[in-house]
Amino acid sequence: MASEEKSLNFIEQIIEEDLKSGLSKTKLHFRFPPEPNGYLHIGHASSIALNFGLGLDYQSPVNLRFDDTNPEKEEQEFVDAIKKDVEWLGYSWSEERYASDYFQQLYDWAVLLIKKDKAYVDSQSSEDMAIQKGTPSTVGTDSPYRNRSVEENLDLFERMKNGEFEAGTHILRAKIDMKSTNMLMRDPIMYRILHKHHHRTGDDWKIYPMYDWAHGQSDYLEEISHSFCTLEFLPHRELYDWFLDQIIDENQIRPKQREFARRNLSHTVVSKRKLQQLVKEKHVNGWDDPRMSTISGLRRRGYTAASLRNFANTIGIAKRDNLINVSVLEFCIREDLNKIAPRVMAVLDPVKLVITNYPEGKEEWLEAENNQEDENAGFRKVPFSRELYIEREDFLEEAPAKFFRLTLGKEVRLKNAYIIKGESVVKDSEGNITEIHVTYDTDSLSGSGTEASQRKVSGTLHWVSISHAIEAEVRMYDRLFTDEAPDSYKEKNFLDFVNPNSLEIIKGFVEPSLATAQNEDKFQFQRLGYFTVDKDSTPSKLVFNKTVGLKDAWEEKGKKEENSINNSLKEINKYFKVESKPERIAIESAIGESIKNVSSFSLLQNSLKKNINNNKASLLFSQFLLKYSNWKSTDFEEDDIKKLYTMSLRSESTYVRSKALLNLRDIEEVNFKNQFDDEILKLYSNPPKNASEREIEILAEMVKK
């Protein structure tokens, strides 16, 4: 590894330094230690790639160890799903281990700690223990049971093991330091009573070790050299080392815990608890729903193992938590599918196209390239006939000059086929177009080499022959959350950001070559995006999932929303310069429409934060934002809103004060409104000289209420 000419990340630097300090390369041993209490998600994919990648780079063993210490939440289903995910990602483990393999040894070590007077049985309630433990700013106090005799502790602990007590009556705690600045070192729990069936040990055990007690000891028993975990475990490192100190044999390798930053993915959540909530409350259709950030969900949606490995390598290893834009992940799958996915034709919003000068009953089988990015992909035959389906959006009866698709009197090419010209349309009684009639140039067949075939036209359309088309169910998936960081707001529930349009099921038509497509087969529907066959698909009913579009529509949407905010900020200054009320109403109305169209809560909140200052234009814009956005004042951070209203009510501008008063009047949270009673009374008792009649009316109305 050291000889490779590449920059090392800080994890690799740690390993290299250990090797230079005398650690034998033969002693390198890594592990991936999931808890089997849910399905793995995209964050785990990065951790898998890190640990198994180190194993490959250093030619060292990597264990797959299940930290199965909580039978209340763990199931064999999750064990099986995790193993499948790791294998699917392309990795093999040297040994499959379980923390439950070590339950007897962990118990024996706990007995040893009791005998050394370094652990004791505590019989307090959880509420009393929380009080006794103190806070980060105050020291804890000793448990009244901390000085139980060794003999009594041994007796109680054995009886706990034998199932003589109810859950919650006793716990085993390590005796460390109740004054430690690290809360985790204030006599942490080692064992709790649980009368639960374990997926591997059955009903053998009535007590179960806590994660912190089991994890480091499991690493030690497996002779793991480097225990890499995410940054939230940094405070646990001191406890990890303390526990090892109590049982370590200096002749055995000592595991070293080091931490790296969690990878949070935008527009999703990667908390198992929240993923489970999405499943249980049926916001999604199971752990492998293609909208989920789980590896199984991504696989079902059409993501490849190579794309996830490439994503992990692209974002790298960091020391600070960071939010990775989901567009990076989407770029990785586009890049991979572009190389491997066959190109086919499908129409998802069909309108009938009739080639009036094409002979009735005639059909041709035209040659189509499977993938221009793969010279070995070859060609296939696609049927062509008089009646075709094209996308409804590919035709306009009256089109602007820059419309490069089909319209009346204009020529376009049908992909792999002929040049056609729009002639007329047929409409139903409501004026909807039901048929488009065109003519074709008989000498213009694509690839025929004729002069007509080489004629340049403004656009190329995909199509399917109606008589040969196969009907398919197409599930159009979008991002599950409308906001980039749905679980990052103090005042909001992450479920408030669930995208109501994250799934649209439509009926489409695909070319007949897809009749034999199998589960997880991947295709590029030309001009539409990448799609994969869903597991619900049958020979009689094809089902496709949209994996990703050809372009990042959300990036374009985000830029448009940012421009709306920026343009509104520019327009706000005009509000103070115009003379008449109708002009001000027109400006406010235009700004209000722009704000209504902004769906990104994070953009709105950041815009609000930036504009809470003494500038009257900024304050007025913020008040417009509160009035016209799809969110309530109480959805934003309370401190920000309180500061905004305070500054607005004290503003030099009657327009700012009036808008703030009107917004306050409409807030339903009475306790929040009451905070500003004194400010309102001051304004009412002593109105500013520039107070408008409207402001005084609003003040009178609010004071009387």
C-alpha positions in Angstrom: 0.0 0.0 0.0 2.7 2.5 1.0 4.5 2.0 -2.3 1.5 3.0 -4.3 1.7 6.4 -5.8 -1.5 7.9 -4.6 -2.5 10.2 -1.8 -3.6 8.4 1.4 -6.7 9.3 3.3 -6.3 9.8 7.0 -7.5 6.3 7.8 -4.8 4.8 5.5 -2.2 7.2 7.1 -3.1 5.7 10.5 -2.5 2.2 9.3 0.8 3.2 7.6 2.0 4.9 10.7 1.2 1.8 12.8 3.1 -0.4 10.3 6.1 1.9 10.5 5.9 1.7 14.3 6.3 -2.0 14.3 2.8 -3.5 13.7 3.3 -6.6 11.5 1.3 -6.5 8.2 0.2 -10.0 9.0 -1.6 -8.7 12.1 -3.9 -6.3 10.1 -7.4 -7.4 10.5 -10.6 -5.4 9.8 -14.3 -5.8 10.3 -17.7 -4.5 9.3 -20.0 -4.7 12.4 -23.6 -3.9 11.5 -26.4 -4.3 14.1 -29.1 -6.5 12.6 -32.0 -4.2 13.5 -32.8 -2.9 10.0 -31.6 -2.9 6.4 -28.3 -1.3 5.4 -28.4 2.1 3.8 -26.2 4.2 1.6 -24.1 5.3 4.6 -23.3 1.6 5.3 -22.3 1.2 1.7 -19.5 3.7 2.3 -18.5 1.9 5.5 -18.5 -1.5 3.7 -16.4 0.0 0.9 -13.9 1.4 3.4 -13.4 -1.7 5.5 -13.5 -4.3 2.7 -11.5 -1.9 0.5 -8.8 -1.8 3.2 -8.9 -5.6 3.3 -8.3 -5.8 -0.5 -5.6 -3.1 -0.5 -3.6 -4.7 2.4 -4.6 -8.3 1.5 -5.9 -8.7 5.0 -8.9 -10.5 6.4 -12.2 -8.7 7.0 -14.9 -10.1 9.3 -18.6 -9.6 8.9 -19.7 -9.4 12.5 -23.2 -8.8 13.7 -23.4 -6.8 16.9 -26.6 -8.6 18.0 -26.9 -7.5 21.6 -30.5 -6.2 21.5 -33.1 -9.0 20.9 -36.0 -6.4 21.1 -35.1 -5.0 17.6 -33.0 -7.7 15.9 -34.3 -10.3 13.4 -32.9 -13.0 11.2 -34.6 -11.2 8.3 -32.1 -8.3 8.8 -29.1 -10.6 9.1 -30.0 -12.2 5.7 -30.6 -8.9 4.1 -27.2 -7.5 5.3 -25.3 -10.6 4.0 -27.1 -10.3 0.6 -26.2 -6.5 0.4 -22.5 -7.1 1.2 -22.2 -9.9 -1.3 -24.1 -7.9 -3.9 -21.7 -5.0 -3.5 -19.0 -7.4 -4.5 -17.2 -8.2 -1.2 -16.4 -11.4 0.6 -15.8 -11.7 4.3 -13.2 -14.0 5.8 -15.3 -15.0 8.8 -19.0 -14.5 9.8 -19.1 -13.7 13.4 -21.7 -12.6 16.0 -21.4 -10.7 19.3 -23.7 -13.4 20.6 -20.9 -15.9 19.9 -19.2 -14.3 22.9 -22.1 -14.0 25.4 -20.5 -16.4 27.8 -17.0 -14.8 27.6 -18.5 -11.4 28.1 -20.4 -12.6 31.1 -17.3 -14.2 32.6 -15.4 -10.9 32.1 -18.2 -9.0 33.8 -17.9 -11.3 36.8 -14.2 -10.6 36.8 -14.8 -6.9 36.9 -17.2 -7.4 39.8 -14.6 -9.3 41.7 -12.1 -6.5 41.0 -14.7 -4.1 42.5 -14.9 -2.4 39.1 -18.6 -3.2 38.4 -21.7 -3.3 40.6 -25.4 -4.0 40.4 -27.6 -0.9 40.5 -31.2 -1.1 41.6 -32.3 2.4 40.9 -35.2 3.3 38.6 -34.1 4.7 35.2 -35.5 8.1 36.2 -33.5 8.3 39.4 -30.4 7.1 37.6 -30.8 9.9 35.0 -30.9 12.5 37.8 -28.0 10.9 39.7 -25.9 10.9 36.5 -25.8 14.7 36.3 -25.5 16.8 33.2 -22.6 17.8 30.9 -22.2 21.0 33.1 -22.8 19.4 36.5 -21.0 16.4 38.0 -22.9 13.2 38.8 -23.4 11.7 42.3 -22.7 8.2 43.4 -25.5 5.6 43.2 -26.7 4.5 46.6 -25.9 1.0 45.5 -22.3 1.8 44.3 -20.7 0.4 47.3 -22.5 -2.9 47.5 -20.2 -5.7 48.5 -18.5 -7.9 45.9 -20.4 -10.9 47.3 -23.8 -9.2 47.0 -23.0 -8.0 43.5 -22.0 -11.5 42.4 -25.1 -13.0 43.9 -27.4 -10.4 42.3 -25.7 -10.6 38.9 -26.0 -14.4 38.8 -29.7 -14.2 39.7 -30.2 -11.6 37.0 -28.6 -14.1 34.6 -30.9 -16.9 35.9 -34.0 -14.8 35.1 -35.2 -14.2 38.7 -35.9 -10.5 38.2 -38.2 -8.4 36.0 -36.8 -6.2 33.4 -35.8 -2.8 34.8 -35.3 -3.9 38.4 -31.5 -4.2 38.2 -28.6 -3.4 35.9 -24.9 -4.0 36.0 -22.8 -0.8 35.8 -19.1 -0.3 35.5 -17.5 1.6 38.4 -15.5 4.4 36.7 -15.9 8.1 37.6 -19.2 9.9 38.3 -17.3 13.2 38.0 -15.9 12.6 34.5 -16.4 15.3 31.9 -17.3 12.5 29.5 -20.9 11.5 30.4 -20.3 8.0 29.0 -17.6 7.4 31.7 -20.1 8.0 34.6 -20.6 4.4 35.5 -22.0 3.2 32.2 -24.4 0.3 32.0 -22.9 -3.0 31.0 -25.9 -5.4 31.3 -29.7 -5.0 31.4 -32.4 -7.6 32.0 -34.4 -8.5 28.9 -36.8 -11.5 28.8 -36.8 -11.6 25.0 -36.2 -14.3 22.5 -32.9 -13.9 20.7 -32.7 -14.9 17.0 -29.6 -17.0 17.6 -29.4 -17.9 21.3 -33.1 -18.4 21.8 -34.2 -18.1 25.4 -30.8 -19.0 26.9 -30.0 -15.6 28.2 -32.1 -13.3 30.4 -29.5 -10.5 30.5 -27.9 -8.9 27.4 -24.7 -6.8 27.2 -24.8 -3.2 26.1 -23.2 -2.3 22.8 -20.3 -0.5 24.4 -19.4 -3.5 26.6 -19.8 -6.0 23.7 -18.2 -4.1 20.8 -14.7 -3.6 21.9 -14.4 -7.0 23.5 -15.7 -8.6 20.3 -13.0 -6.7 18.4 -10.4 -8.0 20.9 -11.6 -11.6 20.7 -11.4 -11.5 16.9 -8.0 -9.9 17.0 -9.2 -6.9 15.0 -6.3 -4.4 14.6 -8.3 -1.3 13.6 -11.9 -0.7 14.6 -13.3 2.1 12.3 -16.6 3.7 13.1 -18.5 6.9 12.5 -17.8 10.2 14.2 -20.7 9.9 16.8 -18.6 7.2 18.5 -15.7 9.5 19.2 -16.9 10.1 22.8 -17.1 6.3 23.2 -13.4 5.8 22.4 -12.4 6.5 26.0 -14.9 3.9 27.3 -13.8 1.4 24.6 -10.2 1.7 25.8 -11.2 1.5 29.5 -13.1 -1.7 29.0 -10.1 -3.2 27.1 -7.7 -2.1 29.9 -9.7 -4.4 32.3 -9.3 -7.6 30.3 -6.4 -7.1 27.9 -3.6 -9.7 27.6 -0.5 -7.8 26.5 0.5 -10.8 24.3 -2.6 -10.3 22.1 -3.2 -7.5 19.6 -5.0 -4.5 21.0 -7.8 -3.1 18.8 -7.5 0.6 18.0 -10.8 2.6 17.5 -10.7 5.5 15.1 -13.5 7.6 13.7 -14.5 9.0 10.3 -17.4 11.3 9.3 -20.8 10.0 8.6 -22.0 10.5 5.0 -25.4 12.1 5.0 -27.2 12.1 1.6 -29.4 15.0 0.6 -33.1 14.6 0.1 -33.2 11.4 2.2 -32.6 10.1 5.7 -30.1 7.5 6.8 -31.2 6.9 10.3 -32.4 3.3 10.8 -35.1 4.5 13.2 -36.5 6.9 10.7 -36.2 4.5 7.9 -38.2 2.0 10.0 -40.8 4.7 10.7 -41.2 5.3 7.0 -41.8 1.6 6.6 -44.1 1.1 9.6 -46.3 4.2 8.8 -46.5 3.1 5.1 -45.0 6.2 3.6 -43.1 3.7 1.5 -43.8 0.1 0.5 -41.2 -1.7 2.6 -37.4 -1.6 3.2 -36.6 -2.2 -0.4 -39.0 0.5 -1.8 -37.0 2.2 -4.6 -37.4 5.6 -2.9 -35.5 4.4 0.2 -31.8 5.1 0.8 -31.4 1.4 1.7 -29.0 -0.7 -0.4 -31.8 -3.0 -1.3 -34.0 -0.1 -2.3 -31.3 1.4 -4.5 -30.7 -2.1 -6.0 -34.4 -2.4 -6.8 -34.5 1.1 -8.3 -31.7 0.1 -10.7 -28.5 1.2 -9.1 -25.5 -1.0 -9.7 -23.0 -2.3 -7.2 -20.3 -0.6 -9.3 -22.1 2.8 -9.1 -22.3 2.6 -5.2 -18.6 1.6 -5.0 -17.7 4.5 -7.2 -19.9 6.8 -5.1 -18.0 5.7 -2.0 -14.7 6.3 -3.6 -15.8 9.7 -5.0 -16.9 11.2 -1.7 -13.9 9.7 0.1 -13.2 9.6 3.8 -13.6 12.8 5.9 -13.0 13.9 9.5 -16.2 16.1 9.6 -19.8 15.2 9.0 -20.9 16.4 5.6 -24.1 16.5 3.5 -23.4 14.9 0.1 -25.8 16.1 -2.6 -27.7 13.2 -4.1 -26.8 14.4 -7.5 -23.3 13.0 -6.9 -24.9 9.5 -6.5 -27.1 10.1 -9.5 -24.0 11.0 -11.6 -22.3 7.8 -10.6 -25.3 5.6 -11.7 -25.6 7.6 -15.0 -22.0 7.1 -15.7 -22.2 3.4 -15.1 -25.5 2.8 -17.0 -24.3 4.9 -19.9 -21.6 2.3 -20.5 -23.7 -0.9 -19.9 -27.4 -0.2 -20.5 -28.9 -1.1 -23.9 -30.8 1.7 -25.7 -34.4 0.9 -26.4 -37.5 2.8 -27.3 -40.5 3.4 -25.0 -43.3 5.9 -25.0 -44.7 6.9 -21.6 -47.3 9.5 -22.6 -48.5 8.2 -25.9 -50.3 9.9 -28.8 -51.1 8.1 -32.0 -49.2 9.1 -35.1 -50.4 7.9 -38.5 -48.1 8.0 -41.6 -50.8 8.6 -44.2 -48.6 7.7 -47.2 -47.2 4.5 -45.7 -48.9 1.4 -47.1 -51.5 -0.2 -44.8 -50.5 -3.6 -43.5 -46.8 -3.1 -44.4 -44.2 -3.5 -41.7 -40.4 -3.3 -41.7 -37.8 -4.5 -39.2 -35.2 -1.7 -38.9 -31.7 -2.0 -37.5 -31.0 -0.2 -34.3 -27.8 0.2 -32.4 -27.9 -1.2 -28.8 -25.3 1.0 -27.2 -23.1 3.4 -29.0 -20.8 3.5 -25.9 -20.1 -0.2 -26.2 -18.7 -1.4 -29.6 -19.5 -5.0 -28.6 -23.2 -4.3 -27.9 -24.3 -5.0 -31.5 -27.6 -4.2 -33.1 -31.2 -5.3 -32.9 -34.3 -5.2 -35.1 -37.2 -2.9 -34.3 -40.6 -3.1 -36.1 -41.9 -0.1 -38.1 -45.4 0.3 -39.4 -48.0 2.9 -40.5 -49.3 3.6 -37.0 -46.9 4.6 -34.2 -46.9 6.0 -30.7 -44.9 9.1 -30.0 -44.6 11.2 -26.8 -47.4 13.7 -26.5 -45.0 16.5 -25.6 -43.1 15.9 -28.8 -45.8 17.6 -30.9 -47.3 21.1 -30.8 -49.9 22.1 -33.3 -48.6 25.7 -33.1 -45.0 25.8 -32.0 -42.5 28.6 -31.2 -39.5 29.0 -33.5 -37.2 27.1 -31.0 -39.4 24.1 -30.7 -37.2 21.3 -32.3 -39.8 18.6 -32.4 -42.8 17.8 -34.5 -45.3 20.5 -35.6 -47.5 21.1 -38.6 -45.5 21.8 -41.8 -42.2 20.8 -40.2 -39.8 17.9 -40.7 -38.2 15.7 -38.0 -36.6 12.3 -38.0 -38.0 9.2 -36.4 -35.1 7.4 -34.6 -33.5 4.7 -36.8 -36.3 5.2 -39.4 -37.6 8.0 -41.7 -38.0 11.7 -41.9 -41.6 12.7 -41.4 -43.6 15.9 -41.9 -46.6 17.1 -39.8 -49.7 17.5 -42.0 -52.8 17.6 -39.8 -54.4 16.5 -36.5 -57.6 14.7 -35.4 -59.3 16.0 -32.2 -62.0 14.7 -29.9 -65.1 16.6 -28.9 -63.2 18.5 -26.2 -60.5 19.6 -28.5 -57.8 17.1 -27.4 -55.5 15.7 -30.1 -56.1 12.0 -30.6 -54.2 11.5 -33.8 -51.3 13.3 -35.6 -51.2 12.7 -39.4 -47.9 12.9 -41.1 -46.2 11.9 -44.4 -42.8 10.3 -44.7 -40.0 10.6 -47.2 -39.6 7.2 -48.7 -35.9 7.7 -49.5 -34.9 9.0 -46.1 -34.4 5.7 -44.2 -31.7 6.3 -41.6 -28.3 4.7 -42.6 -29.4 3.9 -46.1 -26.8 6.3 -47.6 -29.2 8.1 -49.8 -29.1 11.8 -50.2 -32.4 12.2 -48.5 -31.3 10.1 -45.5 -28.5 12.6 -44.9 -30.7 15.6 -44.9 -30.5 17.6 -41.7 -33.7 18.1 -39.8 -34.4 20.0 -36.5 -35.0 17.0 -34.2 -35.2 13.2 -33.7 -38.1 11.5 -32.0 -38.4 8.1 -30.4 -41.4 5.9 -31.1 -42.9 2.4 -30.9 -45.0 0.6 -33.5 -48.6 0.3 -32.1 -49.3 -3.1 -33.5 -46.0 -4.5 -32.0 -45.9 -2.4 -28.7 -46.0 -4.1 -25.3 -47.9 -2.4 -22.6 -45.9 -1.9 -19.4 -46.5 -0.4 -16.0 -43.9 2.3 -15.4 -43.2 3.6 -11.9 -41.8 7.1 -12.0 -39.8 7.6 -8.9 -38.6 10.9 -7.6 -36.7 12.0 -4.5 -38.6 10.9 -1.3 -38.2 14.3 0.4 -38.6 17.8 -1.0 -35.9 19.3 1.2 -32.2 18.5 1.1 -31.9 18.0 4.8 -35.3 16.8 6.1 -34.2 15.7 9.5 -32.0 18.7 10.4 -34.6 21.2 11.6 -35.4 21.7 15.3 -38.9 22.9 14.7 -39.9 20.4 12.0 -40.7 16.7 11.8 -38.8 15.1 8.9 -42.1 13.6 7.7 -43.3 17.1 6.9 -41.0 17.0 3.9 -42.2 13.8 2.4 -42.6 14.4 -1.3 -46.2 13.7 -2.3 -45.1 13.2 -5.9 -42.3 10.8 -5.2 -44.1 8.0 -7.0 -46.3 8.2 -10.1 -47.5 5.0 -11.7 -48.3 5.3 -15.4 -49.0 3.1 -18.4 -46.5 3.1 -21.2 -45.6 1.2 -24.3 -42.2 -0.4 -25.0 -40.7 -2.0 -28.1 -41.1 -5.8 -28.4 -37.4 -6.6 -27.7 -38.2 -6.1 -24.0 -40.7 -9.0 -23.9 -38.2 -11.3 -22.3 -36.6 -8.7 -19.9 -35.8 -10.1 -16.5 -35.8 -8.7 -13.0 -33.1 -6.0 -12.5 -32.3 -5.8 -16.3 -31.4 -2.3 -17.0 -32.2 -0.1 -20.1 -32.0 3.4 -21.3 -35.4 4.5 -22.6 -34.0 6.8 -25.3 -34.5 10.5 -24.5 -36.3 9.6 -21.3 -33.8 8.1 -18.8 -32.7 4.9 -17.3 -35.1 2.2 -16.2 -34.9 -1.3 -14.6 -37.2 -4.2 -14.5 -38.9 -4.5 -11.1 -39.3 -7.7 -9.1 -43.1 -7.4 -9.5 -42.7 -7.9 -13.2 -44.2 -11.1 -14.8 -44.2 -12.5 -18.3 -47.7 -11.1 -18.8 -47.1 -7.8 -17.1 -43.8 -5.9 -17.5 -43.0 -3.4 -14.6 -40.2 -0.9 -14.9 -38.8 1.4 -12.3 -37.3 4.8 -13.3 -33.7 4.8 -12.0 -32.7 8.3 -13.0 -33.3 10.8 -15.7 -30.7 11.6 -18.4 -30.2 15.0 -16.7 -30.5 16.4 -13.2 -33.9 18.0 -13.2 -33.6 19.0 -9.5 -30.4 21.0 -10.2 -32.3 23.0 -12.8 -35.2 23.4 -10.4 -32.9 24.5 -7.6 -31.3 27.1 -9.7 -34.7 28.4 -10.8 -35.8 28.7 -7.2 -32.6 30.5 -6.2 -33.1 32.9 -9.0 -36.7 33.5 -7.9 -35.4 34.5 -4.4 -32.6 36.7 -5.8 -34.9 38.4 -8.2 -37.5 39.0 -5.5 -34.8 40.6 -3.3 -33.9 43.0 -6.2 -37.6 43.9 -6.7 -38.2 44.7 -3.1 -36.4 48.0 -3.3 -39.0 49.3 -5.8 -41.7 48.9 -3.1 -40.3 51.8 -1.2 -39.9 54.0 -4.3 -43.3 53.8 -6.0 -45.9 56.4 -5.1 -49.2 54.7 -5.4 -50.8 51.8 -3.5 -51.7 49.9 -6.7 -48.1 49.9 -7.7 -47.1 48.5 -4.3 -49.8 45.8 -4.5 -48.5 44.8 -7.9 -44.9 44.5 -6.6 -46.0 42.5 -3.6 -48.2 40.2 -5.7 -45.3 39.4 -8.1 -42.9 38.7 -5.2 -45.5 36.6 -3.5 -46.0 34.5 -6.6 -42.2 33.9 -6.8 -42.1 32.8 -3.1 -45.0 30.5 -3.5 -43.2 28.6 -6.2 -40.2 27.9 -3.9 -40.5 24.4 -2.5 -37.1 24.1 -0.8 -37.5 24.8 2.9 -33.8 25.0 3.4 -33.6 27.8 0.8 -36.4 29.7 2.4 -34.9 29.3 5.9 -31.5 30.4 4.8 -32.9 33.3 2.9 -34.8 34.3 6.1 -31.7 34.1 8.2 -29.7 36.2 5.9 -32.3 38.9 5.8 -32.9 39.4 9.5 -31.0 42.7 9.8 -31.8 46.4 10.2 -32.2 47.0 6.4 -35.9 47.8 5.8 -35.9 46.0 2.4 -34.5 42.9 4.0 -37.1 42.9 6.8 -39.9 43.5 4.4 -38.8 40.6 2.2 -38.6 38.4 5.2 -42.2 39.3 6.1 -43.3 38.6 2.6 -41.5 35.3 2.8 -43.5 34.4 6.0 -46.8 35.5 4.4 -46.5 33.8 1.0 -44.4 30.7 1.5 -46.2 27.3 2.1 -44.8 27.2 5.6 -46.0 28.8 8.9 -43.9 31.2 11.0 -43.7 28.5 13.7 -42.1 26.1 11.2 -38.9 28.2 11.2 -36.4 28.4 14.0 -38.1 30.2 16.9 -35.1 32.4 17.8 -34.9 33.6 14.2 -38.6 34.4 14.0 -38.6 36.2 17.4 -35.7 38.3 16.3 -37.3 39.1 13.0 -40.6 40.3 14.5 -38.8 42.3 17.2 -36.7 44.1 14.6 -39.6 44.5 12.2 -41.8 46.1 14.9 -39.0 48.5 15.7 -38.3 49.3 12.0 -38.3 52.9 10.7 -40.7 51.9 7.9 -44.4 51.8 8.4 -44.6 49.2 5.6 -42.4 46.8 7.5 -44.2 47.4 10.8 -47.6 46.9 9.1 -46.6 43.6 7.4 -45.2 42.3 10.6 -48.4 43.2 12.5 -50.5 41.5 9.9 -48.4 38.4 10.0 -48.5 38.3 13.8 -52.2 38.7 13.7 -52.6 35.5 11.6 -50.3 33.3 13.8 -52.4 30.7 15.6 -49.9 30.1 18.4 -51.2 32.4 21.1 -48.1 31.9 23.4 -45.8 33.0 20.6 -47.9 36.1 19.8 -48.1 37.1 23.4 -44.3 37.6 23.5 -44.8 40.8 21.4 -47.6 42.4 23.4 -45.4 45.0 24.9 -44.0 46.1 21.6 -47.5 46.3 20.1 -48.7 48.4 23.1 -45.7 50.8 22.7 -46.6 51.3 19.1 -50.3 51.8 19.9 -49.6 54.2 22.8 -47.0 56.2 20.9 -47.3 55.7 17.2 -44.3 56.7 15.1 -44.7 60.0 13.2 -44.6 58.1 9.8 -47.3 55.6 10.9 -49.8 55.1 8.1 -53.6 55.0 8.7 -53.5 51.3 7.9 -50.8 50.7 10.5 -52.8 52.5 13.2 -56.0 50.5 12.2 -54.1 47.2 12.6 -52.7 48.3 16.0 -56.1 49.2 17.3 -57.5 45.9 16.1 -54.8 43.9 17.8 -54.9 45.8 21.1 -58.7 45.3 21.3 -58.3 41.6 20.8 
